Amino acid sequence: MYWYWDNTFLILIPGIVLALFAQFKINGTYAKYNEIRNYRNITGAEAARRILDANGLQNVQVRQISGTLSDNYNPQDQVLNLSGDVYNGTSVSAISIAAHECGHAIQHREQYGPIRVRTALVPVVNAASMLSWILILAGYFLQLFGLTTIGIIFFSSVLLFQLVTLPVEFNASARALVQLESLGIATDTEVYGSKKVLNAAALTYVAATIMAFLQLLRIVLLFGGRRRD
């Protein structure tokens, strides 16, 4: 299984370093602003409800879920899921993350282009990512190099998904900041803190995209056009 020790592994090091830095950044920034209570002393759940109602999304429920930074919006069930610290928290971090998830709900209501593409890609990417390595290795060992190429193409869908995710996440954060300010949920100083929190979160998506690109590059170098000795 020499490819696990191949020198091309070095290609992944910048991505690994960036991913670790991004995780360190979001954890540190979240913790910092999680200690700062917002001026109006409203919870993340209350902030989410205000934003949703102000944007005609009264039908969207706000629920508490387990985990940390596990917050998400489920468009199928029209439910905004907030982790305990965000749902019950009155910190700048709590209202920032709640507002970001509301940004996704607003995107779905407005049929924002990139999120429609990402939603359509989810089942395709899930299937392709599972099949990609099977096809790559089967093609390599059976010397069916067309099969390997198909596997590499399938794996590239992961990078495509990450690329589409970037504008979705950046746009949701931009919407969140507008809502926090325009609805008077956060003061100017708190909006600045919210921007710090959301920018740190965005870095994790940038790191994931770069890592997906480096993984694809490594696979191409290892298996693209290579014939088994």
Secondary structure, 3 states (H helix, E strand, C coil): CHHHHCHHHHHHHHHHHHHHHHHHHHHHHHHHHHCCECCCCCCHHHHHHHHHHHCCCCCCEEEEECCCCCCEEECCCCEEEEEHHHHHCCEHHHHHHHHHHHHHHHHHHHCCHHHHHHHHHHHHHHHHHHHHHHHHHHHHHCCCHHHHHHHHHHHHHHHHHHHHHHHHHHHHHHHHHHHHHHCCCCCHHHHHHHHHHHHHHHHHHHHHHHHHHHHHHHHHHHHCCCCCC
